Amino acid sequence: MNAFEVTGGKRLKGEITPQGAKNEALQVISAVLLTKGKITISNIPDILDVNLLIELLEEMGVRTDRSSRHSCSFQADQVNVDYLNNETYRKKSGRLRGSVMLAGPLLARFKKAYVPKPGGDKIGRRRLDTHIIGFEKLGARFSYDAGDDYFRLDAAELKGTYLLLEEPSVTGTANIVMAASLATGTTTIYNAACEPYIQQLCHMLNGMGARISGIGSNLLEIEGVQELSGTDHRMLPDMIEIGSFIGMAAMTQSDILIKDVNLPNLGLIPEKFRQLGIRIEISGDDIHVPAQDLYEIQTYLDGSVLTIYDHPWPGLTPDLLSVMLVVATQAKGSVLIHQKMFESRLFFVDKLLDMGAQIILCDPHRAAVIGLGRAHRLRGITMSSPDIRAGVSLLIAAMSAEGKSTIQNIDQIDRGYQYIDERLNRLGASIKRV
């Protein structure tokens, strides 16, 4: 198993360009199954989760031409649907949470789909109810095999309907939108997720000939069409990686310029880091984080302790709360981090406590961080990465710590961050892959 050996205390300097958005990639790459036409996608992140999804598509019969690690053409004109019902597909798709995104396109075009129990991060339950209920209301039937944790879906015809989602699930919304794009009639989705990833998917589908309106709102209307065609699509930069770089710069007292961030699609991210006291300078579409000896957490107007919590878009993405928690450990002041969505995502704080951080884990969803104001540096330890976001947060902690740290199970980090050690070492970090 690979690990990182990190020598902390290095100040970084230079420019870095974010990778393509991981969460968008899993959706738009799945959408290639909706058409026989050729689809070319650029700015693809070269990460484990995305590469595994492309490998799954190839094994299903999708022809691919990867002109570079960040650009690929797909043509799904020879798909072997029977492959979905064999043991190899079940095992491989079960390793990847994003494989659930194949269900909507498969159901829409081939009238059947197989959905494994969600794999990926160990951050708590990830329900498929929104997906399955949406498919049912469009006319699909499903059965569940408890022996292999597998859902089987089939539909002679999908018909447009009105859907009021119980939760604004990003993956649930994406799956239903893809299924509805080839359904008969019109589908209305209220309480739809409206994250930039969903907007990008909808724009791509419209480029393929779909008829989707309400993009960017929580009320989507999809008028089904008989078939879709090919298109070209460029993915957004990864907002989670951008936020990770902002936090990393502050923790390591570094001077970093983050290039081409697509600022309008970052939402509240810059402002939330400013609430932690981090200076952020905007120049065109770039973010400059200057070196700071000290950053101080803001309070509310009445002087009470700041709370940072996740919320559906345009609120703060839950994927950055782990990073913000780590960054707060070296700030001056206190903050309550409230992770509403996943009940196990804060359990990595035991590693930070071993490094010398002052954190009170109130319950599975809330942690009170008492910032050390750099009075005491974190100390290097040996630890293991439990999930993608906690993994990069622990990497940031190790980069700011005194001495050497070892981070095990870095496959979790590689699932979401491409060549992260090489890119940060070019800025002056000391990260060794062993």
C-alpha positions as CSV (number, residue, x, y, z in Angstrom):
1,M,0.0,0.0,0.0
2,N,1.4,3.4,-0.9
3,A,2.1,6.1,1.6
4,F,3.3,9.7,1.7
5,E,6.3,10.7,3.8
6,V,5.8,14.5,4.5
7,T,8.4,16.8,5.9
8,G,6.6,19.7,7.4
9,G,7.4,23.4,7.8
10,K,8.1,24.1,4.2
11,R,6.8,27.4,2.8
12,L,5.5,27.2,-0.7
13,K,5.6,29.7,-3.5
14,G,4.5,29.8,-7.1
15,E,1.5,29.1,-9.4
16,I,-0.8,26.1,-9.5
17,T,-3.7,25.3,-11.9
18,P,-6.6,23.3,-10.6
19,Q,-7.6,20.0,-12.2
20,G,-10.9,19.4,-13.8
21,A,-13.8,18.8,-11.4
22,K,-14.0,15.2,-10.2
23,N,-17.7,15.4,-9.3
24,E,-18.6,16.8,-12.7
25,A,-16.5,14.2,-14.5
26,L,-18.4,11.2,-13.0
27,Q,-21.7,12.7,-14.3
28,V,-20.7,13.9,-17.8
29,I,-18.7,10.8,-18.6
30,S,-21.6,8.6,-17.6
31,A,-23.8,10.7,-20.0
32,V,-21.9,9.4,-23.1
33,L,-24.1,6.3,-22.9
34,L,-27.1,8.3,-23.9
35,T,-26.1,8.5,-27.6
36,K,-24.4,6.6,-30.4
37,G,-22.8,9.9,-31.4
38,K,-19.2,10.9,-30.6
39,I,-18.7,12.9,-27.5
40,T,-15.4,14.7,-26.7
41,I,-14.7,15.8,-23.1
42,S,-11.7,18.0,-22.2
43,N,-10.1,19.0,-18.9
44,I,-10.7,15.5,-17.4
45,P,-8.9,15.0,-14.1
46,D,-6.4,12.1,-14.2
47,I,-7.5,10.4,-11.0
48,L,-8.4,6.9,-9.9
49,D,-12.1,7.3,-9.7
50,V,-12.4,8.8,-13.2
51,N,-10.0,6.3,-14.8
52,L,-11.9,3.4,-13.2
53,L,-15.2,4.8,-14.7
54,I,-13.6,5.1,-18.2
55,E,-12.3,1.6,-17.8
56,L,-15.8,0.3,-17.0
57,L,-17.2,2.0,-20.1
58,E,-14.6,0.5,-22.2
59,E,-15.4,-3.0,-20.9
60,M,-19.1,-2.3,-21.7
61,G,-18.1,-1.7,-25.3
62,V,-17.8,2.1,-25.4
63,R,-15.0,3.1,-27.8
64,T,-12.6,5.6,-26.4
65,D,-9.8,7.7,-27.8
66,R,-7.8,9.4,-25.1
67,S,-5.7,11.8,-27.0
68,S,-4.1,13.0,-23.7
69,R,-4.6,12.2,-20.0
70,H,-7.0,15.2,-19.9
71,S,-9.0,14.7,-23.1
72,C,-11.0,11.8,-24.3
73,S,-13.5,11.0,-27.1
74,F,-16.3,8.4,-26.4
75,Q,-18.6,6.6,-28.8
76,A,-21.2,4.3,-27.3
77,D,-22.5,2.7,-30.5
78,Q,-21.5,-0.9,-29.6
79,V,-22.5,-1.2,-26.0
80,N,-22.8,-4.8,-24.6
81,V,-25.6,-4.4,-22.1
82,D,-25.4,-8.1,-21.1
83,Y,-22.0,-7.3,-19.6
84,L,-23.7,-5.4,-16.8
85,N,-25.1,-8.6,-15.4
86,N,-21.8,-10.5,-14.9
87,E,-19.7,-10.8,-11.7
88,T,-16.8,-8.8,-13.1
89,Y,-18.9,-5.7,-13.7
90,R,-20.6,-6.1,-10.3
91,K,-17.3,-6.2,-8.4
92,K,-15.6,-3.4,-10.3
93,S,-18.6,-1.1,-10.3
94,G,-19.0,-1.8,-6.6
95,R,-15.6,-0.2,-5.9
96,L,-16.7,3.1,-7.3
97,R,-19.4,5.3,-5.9
98,G,-19.7,7.1,-9.2
99,S,-20.8,4.0,-11.0
100,V,-24.4,4.7,-9.8
101,M,-24.4,7.5,-12.4
102,L,-24.5,4.9,-15.2
103,A,-28.0,3.8,-14.1
104,G,-29.9,6.8,-15.6
105,P,-28.4,6.7,-19.0
106,L,-28.6,2.9,-19.3
107,L,-32.3,2.9,-18.2
108,A,-33.1,5.7,-20.7
109,R,-31.4,4.2,-23.7
110,F,-31.3,0.4,-23.0
111,K,-34.3,0.0,-20.7
112,K,-32.4,-1.8,-18.0
113,A,-29.7,-1.0,-15.5
114,Y,-27.8,-2.6,-12.6
115,V,-26.8,-0.5,-9.6
116,P,-24.3,-1.8,-7.0
117,K,-24.2,-0.9,-3.4
118,P,-22.3,2.4,-3.2
119,G,-18.6,2.1,-2.7
120,G,-15.9,4.8,-2.2
121,D,-15.5,6.8,1.0
122,K,-16.1,5.6,4.5
123,I,-18.0,8.8,5.5
124,G,-21.4,7.4,6.5
125,R,-24.5,6.1,4.7
126,R,-25.1,7.1,1.1
127,R,-28.7,6.4,0.3
128,L,-29.9,5.5,-3.1
129,D,-33.6,6.3,-2.3
130,T,-33.7,9.5,-4.3
131,H,-32.4,7.7,-7.4
132,I,-34.6,4.6,-7.1
133,I,-37.8,6.6,-6.3
134,G,-37.2,8.9,-9.2
135,F,-36.7,6.0,-11.6
136,E,-39.9,4.3,-10.3
137,K,-41.9,7.5,-10.8
138,L,-40.6,7.6,-14.4
139,G,-42.0,4.1,-14.9
140,A,-39.1,1.8,-14.0
141,R,-39.4,-1.3,-11.8
142,F,-36.6,-2.5,-9.5
143,S,-35.7,-5.5,-7.5
144,Y,-32.9,-5.9,-4.9
145,D,-30.6,-8.9,-4.5
146,A,-29.5,-8.9,-0.9
147,G,-26.9,-11.6,-1.6
148,D,-24.7,-9.3,-3.8
149,D,-26.1,-5.9,-2.8
150,Y,-27.3,-5.2,-6.2
151,F,-30.4,-3.3,-7.6
152,R,-31.8,-4.4,-10.9
153,L,-33.9,-1.9,-12.9
154,D,-36.0,-2.3,-16.0
155,A,-38.6,-0.2,-17.9
156,A,-40.4,-0.9,-21.1
157,E,-40.9,2.8,-21.4
158,L,-40.0,5.8,-19.3
159,K,-42.7,8.5,-19.1
160,G,-42.4,12.1,-18.0
161,T,-43.8,13.0,-14.6
162,Y,-43.7,15.5,-11.8
163,L,-41.1,14.8,-9.1
164,L,-40.7,16.6,-5.8
165,L,-37.4,15.3,-4.4
166,E,-37.1,14.6,-0.7
167,E,-33.6,16.0,-0.7
168,P,-31.7,18.0,-3.3
169,S,-29.3,15.1,-4.1
170,V,-26.7,16.0,-6.7
171,T,-26.2,12.5,-8.0
172,G,-29.9,11.8,-7.7
173,T,-30.8,14.9,-9.7
174,A,-28.2,14.1,-12.3
175,N,-29.4,10.5,-12.7
176,I,-33.0,11.5,-13.0
177,V,-32.2,14.2,-15.5
178,M,-30.3,11.8,-17.7
179,A,-33.1,9.2,-17.6
180,A,-35.8,11.9,-18.3
181,S,-33.9,13.3,-21.3
182,L,-35.0,10.3,-23.4
183,A,-38.4,9.7,-21.7
184,T,-41.8,10.2,-23.4
185,G,-43.3,13.5,-22.4
186,T,-42.2,16.2,-19.9
187,T,-40.5,15.7,-16.5
188,T,-40.5,18.4,-13.9
189,I,-38.1,18.1,-11.0
190,Y,-38.7,20.4,-8.0
191,N,-36.1,20.7,-5.2
192,A,-33.5,19.6,-7.7
193,A,-29.9,20.1,-6.9
194,C,-28.5,23.2,-8.7
195,E,-24.7,22.8,-8.1
196,P,-22.4,23.9,-11.0
197,Y,-21.9,20.2,-11.7
198,I,-25.6,19.8,-12.5
199,Q,-25.6,22.9,-14.5
200,Q,-22.7,21.6,-16.6
201,L,-24.4,18.3,-17.1
202,C,-27.6,20.0,-18.3
203,H,-25.7,22.3,-20.7
204,M,-23.9,19.3,-22.1
205,L,-27.2,17.4,-22.6
206,N,-28.7,20.4,-24.3
207,G,-25.7,20.5,-26.6
208,M,-26.6,16.9,-27.4
209,G,-30.1,17.9,-28.3
210,A,-31.9,17.6,-25.0
211,R,-34.5,20.1,-24.0
212,I,-33.8,21.2,-20.4
213,S,-34.9,24.5,-18.9
214,G,-34.6,26.0,-15.5
215,I,-30.8,25.3,-15.4
216,G,-29.2,26.9,-12.3
217,S,-32.5,26.8,-10.3
218,N,-34.1,24.1,-8.1
219,L,-36.9,23.7,-10.6
220,L,-35.9,21.8,-13.8
221,E,-38.1,20.9,-16.7
222,I,-37.0,18.2,-19.1
223,E,-38.9,17.7,-22.3
224,G,-38.0,14.2,-23.5
225,V,-36.6,13.7,-27.0
226,Q,-36.3,10.5,-29.1
227,E,-32.5,10.5,-29.4
228,L,-29.5,12.5,-28.6
229,S,-26.4,13.2,-30.6
230,G,-22.7,13.9,-30.0
231,T,-21.1,17.1,-28.7
232,D,-17.9,18.6,-27.3
233,H,-17.8,19.6,-23.6
234,R,-15.1,21.2,-21.4
235,M,-15.3,20.6,-17.6
236,L,-15.0,23.2,-14.9
237,P,-12.0,23.5,-12.6
238,D,-12.4,21.5,-9.4
239,M,-13.8,23.9,-6.7
240,I,-12.8,21.4,-4.0
241,E,-9.2,21.4,-5.1
242,I,-9.2,25.2,-5.3
243,G,-10.5,25.4,-1.7
244,S,-7.9,22.9,-0.6
245,F,-5.1,25.1,-2.1
246,I,-6.4,28.2,-0.3
247,G,-6.4,26.3,3.0
248,M,-3.0,24.8,2.3
249,A,-1.5,28.2,1.5
250,A,-2.8,29.6,4.8
251,M,-1.6,26.7,6.9
252,T,1.9,26.6,5.5
253,Q,2.3,30.5,5.4
254,S,2.8,30.2,1.7
255,D,2.4,32.6,-1.2
256,I,0.3,30.9,-3.8
257,L,-1.4,32.0,-7.1
258,I,-4.2,29.7,-8.1
259,K,-4.8,30.1,-11.8
260,D,-8.0,29.9,-13.9
261,V,-10.5,29.2,-11.0
262,N,-13.7,30.1,-12.8
263,L,-14.7,32.4,-10.0
264,P,-18.4,32.7,-10.7
265,N,-18.8,29.0,-10.0
266,L,-17.0,29.0,-6.6
267,G,-20.0,30.4,-4.7
268,L,-19.3,31.0,-1.0
269,I,-15.9,29.3,-0.9
270,P,-13.7,32.4,-1.0
271,E,-15.9,34.2,1.6
272,K,-15.8,31.2,4.0
273,F,-12.1,31.2,4.0
274,R,-12.1,34.9,4.6
275,Q,-14.2,34.3,7.7
276,L,-11.3,32.2,8.9
277,G,-9.1,35.3,8.5
278,I,-7.4,34.2,5.3
279,R,-6.5,37.0,2.9
280,I,-7.7,36.3,-0.6
281,E,-6.9,38.6,-3.5
282,I,-8.8,38.3,-6.8
283,S,-7.2,39.2,-10.1
284,G,-9.3,38.4,-13.1
285,D,-10.0,34.7,-12.9
286,D,-7.0,34.0,-10.5
287,I,-6.9,33.8,-6.7
288,H,-3.8,35.0,-4.9
289,V,-3.2,33.9,-1.3
290,P,-0.4,35.9,0.1
291,A,1.8,34.6,2.9
292,Q,0.3,35.3,6.4
293,D,2.0,34.9,9.7
294,L,-1.3,34.9,11.5
295,Y,-5.0,34.7,10.5
296,E,-7.8,35.3,12.9
297,I,-11.3,33.7,12.8
298,Q,-14.1,36.2,12.6
299,T,-17.0,36.3,15.1
300,Y,-20.7,37.1,14.5
301,L,-21.7,40.7,14.9
302,D,-22.8,40.0,18.5
303,G,-19.4,38.5,19.3
304,S,-20.6,34.9,19.4
305,V,-18.5,32.0,18.0
306,L,-18.6,31.5,14.3
307,T,-20.3,28.4,12.9
308,I,-19.3,27.0,9.5
309,Y,-21.7,24.4,8.1
310,D,-22.5,22.7,4.8
311,H,-25.6,23.4,2.8
312,P,-27.0,22.6,-0.7
313,W,-25.8,25.0,-3.4
314,P,-25.5,27.9,-3.4
315,G,-24.5,27.1,0.2
316,L,-21.0,25.7,1.2
317,T,-20.1,22.3,-0.2
318,P,-19.6,19.6,2.5
319,D,-16.5,18.5,0.7
320,L,-14.5,21.4,2.1
321,L,-15.4,21.2,5.7
322,S,-12.6,18.8,6.5
323,V,-10.1,21.3,5.0
324,M,-11.6,24.2,6.9
325,L,-11.5,22.3,10.2
326,V,-7.7,21.6,9.7
327,V,-7.1,25.2,8.7
328,A,-8.9,26.5,11.8
329,T,-6.5,24.6,14.1
330,Q,-3.7,27.1,13.5
331,A,-5.9,30.2,13.3
332,K,-6.4,32.6,16.2
333,G,-9.9,32.1,17.7
334,S,-12.6,29.4,17.8
335,V,-15.1,28.0,15.3
336,L,-17.8,25.3,15.3
337,I,-17.6,23.1,12.3
338,H,-21.1,21.5,11.6
339,Q,-21.0,18.7,9.0
340,K,-24.7,18.0,8.4
341,M,-24.7,15.6,5.6
342,F,-22.4,12.7,6.6
343,E,-22.3,11.3,10.1
344,S,-18.7,9.9,9.9
345,R,-16.8,12.6,8.1
346,L,-15.4,14.2,11.2
347,F,-14.0,11.0,12.7
348,F,-10.5,11.9,11.3
349,V,-10.1,14.5,14.0
350,D,-8.5,11.9,16.3
351,K,-5.4,12.1,14.1
352,L,-5.4,15.9,14.5
353,L,-5.6,15.5,18.3
354,D,-2.6,13.2,18.2
355,M,-0.8,16.0,16.2
356,G,-1.5,18.5,19.1
357,A,-4.7,20.2,17.8
358,Q,-7.3,21.4,20.2
359,I,-10.6,20.1,19.0
360,I,-13.7,19.0,20.9
361,L,-15.7,16.4,18.9
362,C,-19.2,17.2,20.2
363,D,-21.0,14.4,18.2
364,P,-20.6,12.7,14.8
365,H,-21.7,16.0,13.1
366,R,-20.0,18.8,15.1
367,A,-16.5,19.7,16.1
368,A,-15.4,22.8,18.1
369,V,-12.0,23.9,17.1
370,I,-9.9,26.1,19.4
371,G,-7.3,27.8,17.2
372,L,-3.7,27.7,18.4
373,G,-2.8,30.9,16.6
374,R,0.5,29.2,15.7
375,A,1.6,29.3,19.4
376,H,2.1,25.5,19.2
377,R,2.9,23.9,15.9
378,L,1.3,20.6,15.0
379,R,3.7,17.6,15.3
380,G,4.3,14.9,12.7
381,I,2.8,11.5,13.3
382,T,1.9,8.3,11.4
383,M,-1.8,8.2,10.3
384,S,-4.1,6.8,7.7
385,S,-6.4,8.5,5.2
386,P,-10.1,7.4,5.7
387,D,-11.6,9.2,2.7
388,I,-10.6,11.6,-0.1
389,R,-11.3,14.9,1.7
390,A,-10.0,13.9,5.1
391,G,-6.9,12.5,3.3
392,V,-6.0,15.8,1.7
393,S,-6.8,17.6,4.9
394,L,-4.3,15.4,6.8
395,L,-1.8,16.1,4.0
396,I,-2.3,19.8,4.6
397,A,-1.8,19.3,8.4
398,A,1.3,17.3,7.8
399,M,2.8,20.0,5.5
400,S,2.4,22.6,8.3
401,A,3.6,20.3,11.1
402,E,6.9,20.1,12.9
403,G,8.9,17.0,11.8
404,K,8.0,14.1,9.5
405,S,4.6,12.6,9.0
406,T,3.6,9.4,7.3
407,I,0.1,9.2,5.7
408,Q,-1.0,5.7,4.8
409,N,-3.8,4.6,2.5
410,I,-3.1,7.4,0.1
411,D,-5.1,5.6,-2.6
412,Q,-8.0,7.6,-1.1
413,I,-6.2,10.8,-1.9
414,D,-5.3,9.7,-5.4
415,R,-9.0,9.0,-6.0
416,G,-9.7,12.7,-6.0
417,Y,-6.4,14.6,-6.5
418,Q,-4.2,14.1,-9.6
419,Y,-0.4,14.0,-9.1
420,I,-0.8,15.9,-5.9
421,D,2.7,15.1,-4.5
422,E,4.4,16.1,-7.8
423,R,2.4,19.4,-8.1
424,L,3.0,20.5,-4.6
425,N,6.7,19.5,-4.6
426,R,7.1,21.9,-7.6
427,L,6.0,24.7,-5.2
428,G,8.5,23.7,-2.6
429,A,6.8,21.0,-0.5
430,S,8.6,17.9,0.7
431,I,6.3,14.9,-0.1
432,K,7.7,11.5,-0.9
433,R,5.6,8.7,-2.2
434,V,6.8,5.4,-0.7
